[in-house]
Amino acid sequence: MATDLCYTLVYQDDATETPSLQEFQRAFEKGSDDTRIETMKKLLVIMLNGDPMEKLLLHVIRFVLPSRNKQLKKLLQFYWEICPKTKPDGKLKEEFILVCNALMNDLQHPNEYIRGSTLRFLCKIKEAEILEPLVPSVRACLEHRHSYVRKNAVFAIGAIFKSFDHLFPDAPEVVQSFLLTEADMTCRRNAFAVLCNVDQGLAVHYLLQVIDSVPTFDELLQLAVIELIRKDSKISSTNKAAYIRCLSELLAAASHSVKYEAAAILLYLTTSPAAVKAAASCYIELIVKESDNNVKLIVLDRLEEIRNKHDRVLDDLVMDILQVLTSPDIDVRRKAIRIALEMVSSRNVQEVVLFLKKELSKTQDDAYEKNTEYRQLLIQSIHTCAIKFSEVAANVVHVLMEFLGDSNNPAAVDVVSFVREVVEKFPGLRESILEKLLETFADMKSGKVFRGALWIIGEYCESIKEIDDAWKQIRQGLGEIPLLASEQKLLDATEAADDDENNLEKSNPVPSGGAAPRRILADGTYATESAYTESSSASTSRLEAVMAAKKPPLRSLILAGDYFLGTVLSTAITKLVLRYNTLADANAANARKAEAMLIMTSILRIGQSKFVAFEIDEDSYDRIMQDLRVVGTGSNKDIDTVYLHDTREVYSKQLQAEDKRLADAKAESEASVKVQVDDAIVFRQFSKKSGGSADEYDQDLSRATGTLDDKDDLMSKLNRIVQLTGFSDKVYAEAVVNVHQYDILMDVLIVNQTNETLQNLTVEFATLGDLKLVDRPTTHNLAPHSFLTVKAPIKVSSTETGVIFGNIVYDSHGSTENCVVLNDIHIDIMDYINPAYCNETQFRSMWTEFEWENKVNVNTNVGDLRGYLQHIMDSTNMSCLTPKKQLEGDCGFLSANMYARSIFGEDALANLSIEKNGDGPITGHIRIRSKTQGIALSLGDKITLAQKSVA
C-alpha cells in the first residue's frame, strides 16, 4: 500500500470566467442536482489549482450533503479529500461533526456501491477525529454479504491501522481471521496485502499454512504471495526451501505476470543451476507467447542478465532462445540472435548454424517485415559462428555464396567479406570456395561485390587451372574487347540500319528548303527544320540506345562510370598474369600478358570516350597505367613481392588486429572494477531487522523515477547550480538543473530580499528548441526575507541544444506587475549523447545517407594531434572508430572517424582531418553528419566552444 501522498492536477482554462462566491452559493441553494454537479466540478477544479474556497464549506454541507444523487456523493468525497479540515490551531473544524454523521450513514447504507465507495474514501483520510467514530461501522462492513464492500473494508482497516494504530489495535488479528474464512479471491488478495503491510509475521504464518494451494490462487493473490516471499526472504532464510518450491510451481502458472515475477524472485533466492535453467526457460516461454514487443525486449534483457551472471549454465537453452526468431519485429530478432551467439559453443554450434540456415532460406520465400535487414542479420550471425568455430565454416560458406547475386546490396557485401575472411583463415577450403565463387561470378550485380570477388580471385587463384577458369569468367563478364571498338561497331551497325530505312523513304519526294516543314520555337518565332538538325538528334538517340543496350554485368558497371571497379579489375588480372608467368611456358605467359594489356587499355580508352556516363578520373587512370607498366615490363622480384605477397600479408594482419581488438574489448569489460577495494562488505545476515541495506526493488523504482542517482550528491548539486538573477535584485533566484534522460527537473530557489510581502509571485518559463514545459506556473505569496522552492519539470524530445528563459512577476505594496528577467539556462547536449560503436561498412553507409553536414574549422592552442583528438572525444562523448594502430606514428597528419548515439536513437558521425607543419598550429577541419539538423548544429557549437581549451 502506498505511503506517499498523491496529488491530482486538473487544468483550469483561463479563457472561461470563474464564478464568484455568490454565484457558487446561489447555485448550491437553488439549483437542481444537475446544476449542483456542474458547480461542484467547477469548485473542485478551482480548489485543485490552489484556492481553498473555505467560505463555501457550510453551503456544501447544507445543500449538497443531504442529496441522494450518487454522482454528487462521489464528487463530495473528492471535496472532503482536498478541503481544509482543520483550524489554524490544528484542531478539527466543528462543521465536520456533520460530515462524520453523513459518512456513518453511508457506511450503513443498503446500497453496496455507496458503502464500498465510502470505505475507499476513508483510506485517504488522515484525521483521527473523523475516523474514530467510524471504526465500528468499518468493522461491521467486513461481514457484509457483497464482496465489493468486504474488499474495500479490508483496505480501510489497513489504512486506519497504518495511520492511527490506537484506533484499531486488533486490526492484524481481525484481518487474519477474515482471511481464513473468506472465499472470494479478490477479498483474500486485499486482505493478504493488508496483512503483509500491517504485520508481516502473521502474513508469513498464514502463507505457510496454505503454501501448497498457492498454484490454485487467483493471479492477483499469487502476485501478492510472491511479493511477501521477496520481503521475508530478505529478512530471514528460515523458510527458503518452502519458498523455492512454491516459486518453482508458480513458473507454470497461467498468468504471464506471475511467471515473470516468480522467475525473478527465484533467481533472487537461489543460484543453483537447476533453478537458473528453470527461470530462463520460463522467460523464453514468455517471450515466445507474449504478443507485446516491448515485453519481449524487457524479458530478453533479463535473460541477458542471467547469461552474464551464470556463464555457460544456459548453453543448452540456445535452441529455445532461437525460437524467439518467430517474432516479426526486427529489434526482438536482433537482440535474441545477439544473446544466442554469446551462448554458442562447440557442442551446439552445428544445431545453431543449421537453424540459421533454415531461417535464411525462409527469407527468400516469405514476405517478412524488413526482410532484407533480417537476411543481412542472419548472414552476419552465420559469419560470426563460422569464424569462431572452423568446423562449420565448410558447411555454411557455400550456402551463403548463393546470396552473392542478391539484389540486396548490403547482404551481398556481407557475404563477400565473409568469404574473403574464410578463404584467408581456412586454406583447406580455398579450392572449393574459388570454384563456387567463379560459378556465381556472372550473377553478381553490385560493384562492391565484384570488387571483393576480384580481390579474392587475384589473391588466391594459384594453379594454372584456377587462373584459366578465372580468366574465362572475367572475359565473359567484360564481353567483347576492345571495349571502345566493340561499342563503336555496335553504334555503326545501328547507324547503318537507320540509313537503310532512310534510303527506302527517299523514293518519296522531299520538299525544297522553302517548303520545308516549319516549327514554332519556345519564344514564338518560326524555324525551318534542317537535315543537319534531324541528323544530330538521330545520332544522339542512337548513342543512347547503344548505351542502354543490355550488356554483361562487369562491362555495364564500367560503362556506368564505376572506375574504382576498373582499377580493382586491372590489379586482379595483373596478379593473375604475374602468377601465371611463374607457372606456364613463355609463349602462353606472353599471350596472357598481351590480353591483360588489351583489357586495361580498353578500360582507359572507353573511359575517355562518349560511350560512358562520365570521364575516367585521374586516380583511376594513374592506377590502371601503373598496372599496365607492371605487366608490360619484364619480371621484377620486388614488384612480384608487392603484388603477390605483401597485399595478402596486410589483410592477414588486419584480421589479426580486429581479433585482438575484440579480445581486448572483452577482456576490458570483464576486468572492469565492479566493487572498489575499500567498499564496505554488506552481510545480509548481520544487518538489523528494521534496517539493513536498501531493498533492491525499491532502488530500481527510484532509479526509474530519477530520485536515486549516483550523481545526486551535494558537490554535484553545487556544480549544477545556475544563478538566475543578480544579488542586488529584489528577488534572488537560482536553480539546480537535474537532467534525467527524457526529463529535466529545475529546482528553483526564490528569496525575497525586501521588507515587504510579495503577492501573486509567479515564476514563468519559456523554452527554445525541442523542450516542453509540463506544468503551468502557480501563484505564491512570499513574506519578507523568506524563501520558497519551485519545481519546473520539462520534457525533452530530441538531441538539440535547448534554451530555457523566463521571468519572475510579482505585486508589491504601491506597485503592480513588477518583473525580474531571469538569465538564460542552456541545456547541455552532452547529457543525451553516449559513445557507441559501428563497423566501417555501417559508418560509410550512414555517412552517405545522412543529409545534414556541419563543417567546423580547427582553431586551437593544443599542440599534439592525438591529444587534440582525445580532447574532442572527451568534449563530445564520441568514440573513435579508427583503430589505435592506424593512429600511431608521427607523420604530421591525422584522420579519424568518430561515432556517438543519442538516447533518442539518433546517430552522430564525425570525421576529423588535421595536420601540423613543424612548430605551427594544428590546422584542418571536423565534419559532422547526422540525420537531423539539430544534433549536427549542436555538436558543431559544442566543438567550437571546447576546442580552444587545453587538452
Order of alpha helices (4+ residues) and beta strands (2+ residues): alpha-alpha-alpha-alpha-alpha-alpha-alpha-alpha-alpha-alpha-alpha-alpha-alpha-alpha-alpha-alpha-alpha-alpha-alpha-alpha-alpha-alpha-alpha-alpha-alpha-alpha-beta-beta-alpha-alpha-alpha-alpha-alpha-alpha-alpha-alpha-alpha-beta-beta-beta-beta-beta-beta-beta-beta-beta-beta-beta-alpha-beta-alpha-beta-alpha-beta-beta-beta-alpha
